[in-house]
Amino acid sequence: MMGTVKKVLHGDFNKRKAFLFLITAIVTLIVWNLPADVFGIAGLTVIQQRVIAIFVMAVMLWLTEAIPAWATSVGIIFVLLFFVSSSAFNFMQGEGASGQLLDYQGVMACFADPTIILFLGGFIIAIAATKSGLDAVMAKALITPFGNKSESVLLGFMLITGIFSMFISNTATAAMMLTFLTPVFKALPANGKGRIALTMAIPIGANLGGMGTPIGTPPNAFAFKTLNDLGMGVSFGQWALIMAPMVIIMLFIAWFIVKKLFPFSQKTIEIKIETHTEWNWRTWVVAITFLVTIILWICGKYIGVNANTTAMLPIAVFAVTGVITAEDLKDIDWGVIWMVAGGFALGLAMNGTGLAETAVKSIPFASWNPLVILIVSGLICYLLSNFISNTATAALLIPILTVVCQGMGDSLLPIGGTPTVLIGIAVAASCAMTLPISTPPNAIAYSTGLIQQKDMSKAGLLVGLVSMVIGYAILITFCKLGVL
């Protein structure tokens, strides 16, 4: 019995992670207490230096994964509240700190930011669709037109996964679509490459599809919120108008690449997606609400209702009608919500303390080459997102690049301005799909045992880099036209 208790108490202790956490704490304290002139930023204040130290802490914790990614976000909000806000310890509000402290209510409000509500609306729709069986009905209806030719079936699964991922968590979409593939695999040769092609179609479709709307992935949400905070007024419909067709183009190119890398030996496949949905009033409530929500997301700007407000529609309707219960709320990925909130808090800290403005005035950003900034930031995001959470990567890069973009001003116009750079980060994050650890859809696909890491790396690298080139080219073109 004592042995069991000790195992429970000490079994989760990881010496390596504890060491990394200790190193992070030491480095953070060093940065916190360095002389201000070390940073080379004229006019840097005590509070602004603390924000830099907190940013360093976030970078190290997210990169090393010494603690879970969502826990890092909790830590960011905690440190900001206790040491940088108007509700900080008294000795932290002394000389050199007054006038620049963050409003503690503003820090706490990061968890209830309108963009968070937008994400919650997406999660609620996904739960309701799964619970009602509407997701299976939609998948069956959408896949049927593709017939039974193997390559057409591959295209069908890739496109449908991509479309679903625009509105539903790409993790949930990947899990659902792989379930539908189980009976298809039985009709394919066990040693053929067709199984690899179909399995790879799901994570590729999910990763690329997430770019299509502001709720597709958390990096989209960061870019969407930041652009609107900067007064650029990007709507859900404007984003989808450019990004959704771009995703479709990427999916067709990805299909061509995958079918060439893993050719089918069997020319036809019989598809059987079983649905057990009873069309009662609740099913109709989910279907109609889903449709109305999408219409309002796309067209709401013209009638005065923004995307964040629209997200309350499915939440309210499903709660009032009993489609979603308190028990269903446990299925929301609260870890992602916390991560997004932590990223928002970092951005708030950089702007609210005046650090962003001080950096803009102190560093000659305007002399930097805009194309170099675009390419370097995209490649850094792509490389980091292959190894750590793309949400964490976006949370780190977007606040920095916002400062850079503000400092560069009109010199960014040749590449389409700030939207190209910030939305480019969302694109680069979604294109990072080389390893099983790169994205949850990759991990789910790899866990089936039907693909090897070399297969995923080969397809993911080629599709990802080609998609990045296409994505950036389209962004530059449309952002220069002022569409985004």
N, C-alpha and C positions, 0 to 999 in steps of 0.2 A: 504493500500500500504506500509506504514512504517513498519507494522508488518511483511509483507512478506520479506522486505529488511533485517530486523533484524534477521529473521529466516535464511536467506541465509548467513548472515555474521557470525552468532553465532551458527547456528544449528549443525555444525560439531564439536564444541568444546567439548572435553571430559575431565572432571576434573581428572578422574583417570589416563588417559594416560598422561595428562600434569604433574601430580604429579610424575609419574614413570619416565618421561623424565627429570624432574628436579633432581630427586634422581640420575639418571644416570650421569647427568652433574656434580653433586657434587662429586660423587665417582670417576669419571674420573679425575677431577681436583686434588683430593686428591692423587690419584696414580701418576699423572703427577708430583706432587711436593714433594713426599716423599723422604727422604734421600735414596741414592742409595744402601746403605748397608742393608736396610730393605729386599731387594729381595733375598739376599743370593747368588747372582751370581757374582763371582769374575770378576772384570774388566768391570762392566756394565757402559755404557756411558749415557750421557744426551739424545742423540737421541734414543738409545735403550730403555731407560725408557719411552720415549714418545710413542714408538711403543707398549710397554706393556699397557700403559694407553689407547691407541686407541683400542687395542684388548679387554680390559675390557669393553670399551664403546660398542663395537660390540656385545660382549656376552650379556650384559644387555639389549640392545635394541632389539636384536633378541629373547631373552627369554621372555621379558615382552611385546613385540609387541607394545611399546609405540608409535612408528611410523611404517608405513608399512615396510616390510622386504627389499624391493628394495630401499626405502628411506634411510635405514641404510647403504646400500652399497654406495649410493651416498655420504652420510656423511663421510664414511671411506675415500673415494677418495679425498673429499674436505679437510679434516683435514690433510691427508698425504701431499697434495700439498701445503697447506698454512703454515704448521708448521714443516714438516720433509723433504721437497724436496729442490733441488737446486734453486727453484723459491719461496721459503718460504719468509716470512717477514724478513727484514734485522736483526731485533733484535733476530730472532730465528736462525740465521746462525752465531751467535757470538761464544764466547769462549766455547769450549767443544763440539761444533757441527761440526766444519769443518772436511772434509774428510770422513764423514759418511752419509752425506745427500743423499737422493735418487735422481736419475736423474728424473726431473719432466716429461720429455718425456716418460720415462719408466712407470711412474705411469699412465699417460694418455693412454699409449699404451695398458693397461690392457683391455680397452674397445674394442680394435681391435686385441686382442691376436688371434693367429691362431686357438686356440680351440673355441673361440667365433665364428669365421667364420664356423667352423665345425658344431656348433649348428645352426647357421643361415641357413646353407645348409639343415639341417634336417627340420627346420621350413618351408622353401620354398617348399621342396618336399611335405610336408603335405598339405600346402595351394593349391598347384597345383593339387594334387591327389583329394582333396575335390572339387575343382572348376571344374575339368574335369569329376567328377563322377567316376573316376577310382577306388576310395576306395570302393564304393559300388559294383562295378563289381568284384573286387578282393575278397571282403568278400563273395559274393554270390558263386563265383567259388570255394572258399576254404571250405565253409560250406556244400555244396551239397554232397560231398563224405561221410559225417557222417550219412546220412540217416535220419530217423524220429523217431528212438528210443530215448526216453527222455534222458537217461543217456549219449548216444552218442552225442546228440545235446548239452548237457551241456559241454562235453569234447571239442566239436568243437568250441563253443563260447569262451571257456577258452584258447584253443591253438591259435586260430586266433587273439584274443585280445593280447595275449602274443607276437606273431610274429609281429603284427603291431606295438606294443609298442617298439620293438627293433629299429625301424627306424622313427617312428612318435611319437610326444608328447603323453605321456600316458593319459594326460587330454583329448586331442582331440580324441584319440582312444576310451576312455571310453564313451565319449558323443556319438560318432558315433555308437558304438556297442549297446548301450542301445536303440538308435533309432531303430535299426534293430530288437530288441527284442519286441518292442511294439505289432506288430501283433501276435507274438508267445504267449504273455501273454493272449490274447483273447481266445486262445484254451485251456488254463489251468484252473482248478478249482480255484475260487477266494479265497477259504480258505485253499488251499493246500500249501505244503512247496516247491513245484516245482518252484514257482515264486521267492521265497527267494534264492533258489539254483542258478537259472539263473542270478538273479540280482547280487548276490555275486561273480559269476564267472567273471564278467566284471572288477571290481576293483582289484580282486586278480590277474587275468590275466594281467592287465595293470601294476600293481606294480611289479610283478615278471618279466614280459617281459622286463621291462626297464633295467634290469641288462645285457641283451644280447650283447649290443654294447656300445662303448664309447659315443654315442649320445643319448642313451636311457633315461638317466636322468642326471641332473646337477652334482650330486655327482660322477657319472662315469667320467664326464669331469674333475672334480677336480683331481681325482686319476690318470687319463690318462695323464693330463698335468704334474702333479708333478713327476710321474715316468719317463717321458721323459726329464723333466728338470734335473733330477738326473742322466741322461745319461744311462737309462736302456733300451731305444729303443723299447718300447712296441708299436706294430703296431695295427691298427684297426683289421686286420685279425687275429693276435695272440689273441687279446681279445675275438673276436667273436668265434674263434676256441674252446676255453675253456668254455666261459660263455654261449654261445647260447645253446649247448647241456645240460649244467647244468640247464638252464632255462626250457628246455623241460622236464627234469626229475622232477624238482620242480612242474611244471604244472600238470603232471600226478599224483603226490602225492597229490597236492592241490585238484584235481578233485575227488580223492578217498575220501578225508576228507570231502569235501563239500557234495558229494552225500550221505555220511553216516549221516552227521549232518542234512541234509534237504532232506529226501527221496521223490521221486516223487510218487504221488498217481495215476497219469495217465502215462501209459507205452509208449505212442507214441505222437509225436507233429508234426504238419504240419508247415513247415517253408516256409515263402514267403517273400523274400527280393526284393523289387521293385527297378529296376534300370531304369533311364531315360537318359542314356548316349548315345550320338550320336558319333559314331566312325569317327571323322573327323581328319584332319591332326594334329590339336593341341593335341587331345587325344593320337595319336601315338607318338607325340613328348614327352609328359609326360611319357608314358609307356617305351619308349626306353631309355630316359634319366635316369629314375629311375633305370632301369635294369643295364645300363652301370655304373651308380654311385655306385651301390652296388658291382658290380664286381670289380671296381677299389678300393673301400674301402677294400675289402677282399684281393685282389691280388696286389694292387698298390706297395707294398713294393718291389716286385720282378722286377718291371720295373722303379723304382726310383721315383714314385709319391706317396707322403704321403697322409694320410686321410684329413688333413687340406686343402691341395691344391685341392684335389678331390671335396671338398665341394663347390668350386667355379664353378664347371661344371654345376650343376642344376641352380645355381643362374644366371650364365651368359646365358645359353641356354634359360631359361624361360623368362629372361628379354629381350633378343634380339628378340625372336619370339613373344613376346607380350602375352605369356601365363600368366605371372604375370605382373600386372600393379602397378603404384604407389599407387593406392587405396588399393590394396591387402596387401601392406606392413604394413598397420594398423592392420592387423590380427596377426602379429608376436607378441609373448608375450615378449615385451620389458622389463617388470618387471623382468622376469627370467634372461634375458641378463644382466641387471644391477646387479642383485644379484651375478651372476657368476663373473662378472668383479670385484665387491667388494671383493669377496673371493680371487681372483687372486691378488688383490692389497695388501691384508693382508699377503699373502704368500711372495710377493715381498718385503714388508716392513721387514719381519722377516729375510729374507736372505740378502737383499740389504744393510741393516744397520749393518750387522754382528751379529745381536742378536742371530740367530740360532747357529752360530759358537761359540759365547761366552758361550751360554748355554751348548753346547756339551762339551766344555772344562771344564766347571765349575761343572757340575752335573754328578755323576758316573752312567750314564745310562747302561754301559756295565755289571754292577752287577745285573741288574734287570732281573727277570724271563720272558723270551719271551712269554711263554704260558699265563702267567698272564696278560701281556700287551695286548695280542691279545683278550683274553676273556673280560677283563675290558673295553677296548676301544670299542669293539663290543656292549657290553651291554649298555654302556653310550650312544652310537650313537642310538641304538634301542629305548631306553627310551626317549631321547630327540626328536627323529624324530616322535614319536607318538603324541607329543604336539606342536612342532614348525616345521617350514619348514625343510624338509630334506636337501634342498640346504644350508640353514643357518647352520644346524648342521655339514654338511661336510665342509663348509667354515671355521668353528671354529676348528674342530678336526684335519683335514688333515695337516694344517701348524704345529700344536703342535706335531702330531705324526711323521711328517717328521723329526723334530728335534730329537725326541726320537729315531727314527730308525737310524739316522745318528750316534747318540751317542752309540747305542748298537752294531753297526757294525756286525761282524761275529757271535755274540751270537744269532742273529735272524735266522741263517741258519737252525736250527732244525725245525722251523715252515715255512720255505720257503723264509725267507728274507723280505725285505721291501715291495715287491708287495703284499704279503699275508695280511699285516697289512693295507695298504692303500686301496687296492681293497676290503678288508673286510669291511671297512667303507661304501663303496658304497653298498655292499650286505646288511649290517645291516640297512642302511637307507631305502632301497627298501622293506625290510621285515617288517618295522614298518607300520602296517595297522589295528590297533586295534580300532581306533575311527573314527567317521565321519570327524574330523578335521585333521587326520593323513596325508592324501594325497588328492589332488584334485579328483582323481578317486573315492575315498571313499565318498567324499562330494557329488559328482554327483549322485552316486548310492543311497546314503541316501536320497537325495532330491526327489527321485521318490515316496517315501512314501511306498514302497513295502517291506522294511526291517526295523526292529527296531534296536536300538543301541546294545541291548544285543545279537542279531543275528550276527551283524558285529563284536562285541568284541569277541564272542566265536569262530567264524570262523577265524577272523584275527589273534587272539592270537595263535591259534593252528597252522595254516598254516605258520605264520611268524616265530615262534620259530623252527619248524621242518625245514623250508627252510634255516634258519640261520645255523643250525647244518650241513645240507647237503652242503651249500655253503662254509662254512669254511673248512669242510673236503676235498672238491674238490680243494679248493684253496691251502691248505697245500700240498696236493699230487702233483699237477701240478707245483706249484712254486718251490718245492724241486727238481723237475725234470728239472727245468730251462725253461719250456715252456713259462712262463710269467716272 
